[in-house]
Amino acid sequence: MKTRNFKSPAKMNLYLRVLNKRKDGFHNLDSSFQLIDLFDQIEITNIDTNEIEIECNPNIIKTKNNIVYAAVNILRERYKADKGIRIKIKKNIPIGAGLGGGSSNAATVLIALNQIWDLKIQIHDLMEIGKTLGADVPFFIKGENAHVSGIGDILTKKESDKAKYILICPDISISTKDMFLCLDRKEDYSDDKKEFIQNSFLQPVCEKYNDIDLFYENNKKSFDICLTGTGSTMFIRYKDSDELKKIFKIIPTNWRFFLAEPLQYSPLKGV
């Protein structure tokens, strides 16, 4: 039984604007996706049975009720791959935090199994499969930074950001669906606003989560605090250790933080 290991990267939205809601119920977006050096670790092993076994550390996802299982299953069904697989995921990317961890995991598994099972699926076809699993999955399959438009399906390659970041992660898992519903109720979109909005979801997130609102309001004059995705992770760009020390002082003791740097390409690109 051959085992292979893969790095599954996180991404940040350097900005995210929801432009409007379409007649089909989806939303037109304008965003900048940046890959960063925060990774989940995924170990994949062929097994002799035809079972799909998924283990997660910490144990925060169930075998069948997650996007990784769906990714394996769709390949098995479409390509008649009656093969078994064991997948072990070590989660470092916070869940429900706007960093794309689940989508990245699904993309990693699609790329890995395409190679391990010798399915010979072209990347554009793999991206179409990924689209059925989640809006961000094709981005992780393509594996390069992008300006994102349409409903998240139009990717235009861009150069990497050059900054260093500190990611500030409250212990709050936010539902993307709920945040879009908040915008829809207010019809508070960005297409008719002249000023630049870093993230359309910042206001609804602050309105719903008091701890995040308090942190943001107390520190926004001293630091340029940005939100990624629909939250809950915020990030601040920093230049040097002195600036970083000042940021450390404002982070609540019960919140996690990560130091991250940009990637030009995913480690999965060319696998």
C-alpha positions as CSV (number, residue, x, y, z in Angstrom):
1,M,0.0,0.0,0.0
2,K,1.7,3.2,-1.2
3,T,1.3,6.3,0.8
4,R,1.8,9.9,-0.4
5,N,1.7,13.2,1.4
6,F,0.4,16.5,0.2
7,K,0.3,20.1,1.4
8,S,-3.1,21.7,1.2
9,P,-2.7,25.5,1.3
10,A,-5.0,28.2,2.6
11,K,-6.0,31.4,0.8
12,M,-6.9,34.9,1.8
13,N,-9.2,37.4,0.1
14,L,-7.1,40.6,-0.1
15,Y,-10.4,42.2,-0.8
16,L,-13.9,40.8,-1.4
17,R,-16.8,42.8,-2.9
18,V,-20.3,41.4,-3.4
19,L,-21.6,43.4,-6.4
20,N,-25.2,42.2,-6.7
21,K,-27.5,39.2,-6.5
22,R,-28.3,37.5,-9.8
23,K,-31.7,36.2,-10.9
24,D,-30.4,32.7,-10.5
25,G,-29.8,33.3,-6.8
26,F,-26.0,33.5,-7.0
27,H,-24.0,36.7,-6.4
28,N,-21.5,38.5,-8.7
29,L,-18.2,39.0,-6.9
30,D,-15.0,41.0,-7.3
31,S,-12.1,39.6,-5.3
32,S,-8.4,39.0,-5.1
33,F,-7.3,35.5,-3.9
34,Q,-3.9,35.1,-2.4
35,L,-2.3,31.7,-1.5
36,I,-0.4,31.7,1.8
37,D,2.0,29.3,3.5
38,L,-0.5,27.9,6.0
39,F,-1.2,24.3,5.2
40,D,-3.3,21.3,6.1
41,Q,-1.4,18.0,5.8
42,I,-3.1,15.2,3.8
43,E,-1.9,11.7,3.7
44,I,-3.4,9.4,1.1
45,T,-3.0,5.6,0.9
46,N,-4.5,3.1,-1.5
47,I,-6.2,0.2,0.4
48,D,-7.2,-3.3,-0.7
49,T,-10.9,-2.8,0.0
50,N,-13.2,-0.4,-2.0
51,E,-14.0,1.7,1.1
52,I,-13.4,5.4,1.6
53,E,-11.8,5.9,4.9
54,I,-11.3,9.5,6.2
55,E,-9.5,10.4,9.5
56,C,-9.1,13.9,10.7
57,N,-6.9,15.3,13.4
58,P,-8.5,17.0,15.3
59,N,-11.6,14.9,14.8
60,I,-13.8,17.7,13.5
61,I,-15.2,16.2,10.3
62,K,-17.2,13.0,9.8
63,T,-16.4,10.4,7.1
64,K,-19.4,11.0,4.9
65,N,-20.6,14.5,5.7
66,N,-17.8,16.5,4.2
67,I,-16.5,17.9,0.9
68,V,-13.5,15.5,0.9
69,Y,-15.7,12.5,0.9
70,A,-17.8,14.1,-1.9
71,A,-14.6,14.7,-3.9
72,V,-13.5,11.0,-3.7
73,N,-17.0,9.8,-4.5
74,I,-17.5,12.0,-7.6
75,L,-14.3,10.6,-9.1
76,R,-15.2,7.0,-8.3
77,E,-18.7,7.4,-9.9
78,R,-17.7,9.4,-13.0
79,Y,-14.6,7.4,-13.9
80,K,-15.8,3.9,-12.6
81,A,-12.8,3.8,-10.2
82,D,-13.9,1.0,-7.9
83,K,-10.9,1.5,-5.6
84,G,-10.5,2.1,-1.9
85,I,-8.6,4.9,-0.3
86,R,-7.6,6.0,3.2
87,I,-7.2,9.8,3.7
88,K,-5.7,11.3,6.9
89,I,-6.1,15.0,7.3
90,K,-4.1,17.1,9.8
91,K,-6.0,20.3,10.1
92,N,-4.0,23.5,10.7
93,I,-6.3,25.8,8.8
94,P,-9.1,27.0,11.0
95,I,-12.6,25.8,9.9
96,G,-15.3,28.4,9.0
97,A,-12.7,31.1,9.1
98,G,-12.7,32.4,5.5
99,L,-9.4,30.7,4.6
100,G,-10.7,28.1,2.2
101,G,-9.5,25.0,4.1
102,G,-12.3,22.7,3.0
103,S,-12.2,23.7,-0.6
104,S,-8.4,23.3,-0.6
105,N,-8.7,19.9,0.9
106,A,-11.2,18.8,-1.8
107,A,-8.9,20.2,-4.5
108,T,-5.9,18.4,-3.1
109,V,-7.8,15.1,-3.1
110,L,-9.0,15.6,-6.7
111,I,-5.4,16.4,-7.9
112,A,-3.9,13.5,-5.9
113,L,-6.3,10.8,-6.9
114,N,-6.2,11.9,-10.5
115,Q,-2.5,11.0,-10.3
116,I,-2.6,8.0,-7.9
117,W,-5.4,6.3,-9.9
118,D,-3.9,7.3,-13.2
119,L,-7.3,8.8,-14.4
120,K,-5.6,11.2,-16.9
121,I,-8.2,14.0,-16.3
122,Q,-7.1,17.3,-17.9
123,I,-6.9,20.3,-15.5
124,H,-9.8,22.2,-17.0
125,D,-12.0,19.1,-16.6
126,L,-10.8,18.7,-13.0
127,M,-11.8,22.3,-12.4
128,E,-15.3,21.7,-13.8
129,I,-15.6,18.8,-11.4
130,G,-14.4,21.0,-8.5
131,K,-17.0,23.6,-9.3
132,T,-19.7,21.2,-8.5
133,L,-18.2,20.8,-5.0
134,G,-17.7,24.5,-4.1
135,A,-17.0,27.9,-5.6
136,D,-13.4,28.1,-4.4
137,V,-12.3,24.5,-5.4
138,P,-11.4,25.4,-9.0
139,F,-9.0,28.1,-7.7
140,F,-7.1,25.6,-5.6
141,I,-7.0,23.2,-8.5
142,K,-5.5,25.8,-10.8
143,G,-3.0,26.6,-8.0
144,E,-2.2,30.2,-8.8
145,N,-3.2,33.6,-7.4
146,A,-6.1,35.2,-9.2
147,H,-8.5,38.1,-9.6
148,V,-11.9,36.5,-9.2
149,S,-15.1,37.7,-10.8
150,G,-18.5,36.3,-11.9
151,I,-19.9,34.0,-9.3
152,G,-16.3,33.1,-8.4
153,D,-15.8,31.1,-11.6
154,I,-13.8,33.6,-13.6
155,L,-10.1,33.4,-12.6
156,T,-7.5,35.8,-14.0
157,K,-3.9,35.2,-13.0
158,K,-2.3,37.9,-10.9
159,E,1.1,38.4,-9.3
160,S,1.6,37.5,-5.7
161,D,1.2,40.1,-3.0
162,K,4.5,40.9,-1.3
163,A,3.4,41.6,2.2
164,K,3.8,39.6,5.4
165,Y,0.6,38.9,7.4
166,I,-0.5,38.1,10.8
167,L,-3.8,36.2,10.8
168,I,-6.0,36.8,13.8
169,C,-8.5,33.9,14.3
170,P,-11.4,34.2,16.8
171,D,-12.7,30.8,17.9
172,I,-15.8,31.4,15.8
173,S,-16.9,29.3,12.8
174,I,-19.0,31.5,10.5
175,S,-21.5,30.1,7.9
176,T,-20.9,31.6,4.4
177,K,-24.6,31.0,3.6
178,D,-25.7,32.9,6.7
179,M,-23.5,35.9,5.7
180,F,-24.9,36.1,2.2
181,L,-28.4,36.0,3.7
182,C,-27.5,38.9,5.9
183,L,-26.4,40.9,2.8
184,D,-29.6,39.8,0.9
185,R,-31.9,41.0,3.7
186,K,-30.3,44.5,3.6
187,E,-29.6,44.5,-0.2
188,D,-26.3,46.0,0.9
189,Y,-24.1,45.4,-2.1
190,S,-21.1,47.2,-3.4
191,D,-21.8,47.9,-7.0
192,D,-23.2,51.4,-6.5
193,K,-20.7,52.6,-3.9
194,K,-17.9,54.9,-5.0
195,E,-15.6,54.2,-2.0
196,F,-13.4,51.1,-1.9
197,I,-14.7,48.4,0.4
198,Q,-12.1,45.9,1.6
199,N,-14.8,43.3,2.4
200,S,-18.5,43.5,1.9
201,F,-19.0,41.1,4.9
202,L,-17.1,43.1,7.5
203,Q,-20.2,45.1,8.6
204,P,-22.6,42.1,8.9
205,V,-19.9,40.0,10.7
206,C,-19.4,42.9,13.2
207,E,-23.1,43.3,13.7
208,K,-23.6,39.6,14.4
209,Y,-20.5,38.8,16.5
210,N,-19.9,41.2,19.4
211,D,-16.3,40.0,20.1
212,I,-15.2,40.7,16.6
213,D,-17.0,44.1,16.6
214,L,-15.3,45.1,19.8
215,F,-11.8,44.1,18.6
216,Y,-12.3,45.9,15.3
217,E,-13.7,49.1,16.8
218,N,-11.0,49.3,19.4
219,N,-8.1,48.8,17.0
220,K,-9.1,50.1,13.6
221,K,-7.6,53.5,14.1
222,S,-4.2,52.0,14.9
223,F,-4.1,49.2,12.4
224,D,-5.5,48.4,9.0
225,I,-7.6,45.4,10.0
226,C,-8.9,43.4,7.0
227,L,-11.4,40.5,6.9
228,T,-10.9,37.4,4.7
229,G,-13.8,35.6,3.1
230,T,-17.0,35.8,5.2
231,G,-14.9,35.7,8.3
232,S,-14.1,35.0,11.0
233,T,-10.3,35.5,10.3
234,M,-8.9,39.0,10.2
235,F,-5.5,39.9,9.0
236,I,-3.0,42.8,9.3
237,R,0.0,43.4,7.1
238,Y,3.2,44.2,9.0
239,K,6.7,45.3,8.0
240,D,9.0,44.4,10.9
241,S,9.3,42.8,14.3
242,D,8.6,46.1,16.1
243,E,5.3,46.5,14.3
244,L,4.5,42.8,15.0
245,K,5.1,43.3,18.7
246,K,2.5,46.0,18.8
247,I,0.0,43.8,17.0
248,F,0.6,40.9,19.5
249,K,-0.5,43.2,22.3
250,I,-4.0,43.7,20.9
251,I,-4.9,40.0,20.2
252,P,-7.2,38.5,22.9
253,T,-5.4,35.7,24.8
254,N,-8.1,33.2,23.8
255,W,-7.7,33.8,20.1
256,R,-5.3,32.0,17.8
257,F,-3.0,33.8,15.4
258,F,-0.7,32.7,12.6
259,L,2.2,34.4,10.8
260,A,1.9,33.9,7.1
261,E,3.6,34.9,3.9
262,P,2.3,34.9,0.3
263,L,2.9,32.1,-2.2
264,Q,3.0,32.7,-5.9
265,Y,1.9,29.1,-6.7
266,S,0.3,26.3,-4.7
267,P,2.6,23.3,-3.9
268,L,0.0,21.2,-5.8
269,K,0.6,23.0,-9.1
270,G,2.3,20.6,-11.4
271,V,1.8,17.5,-9.1
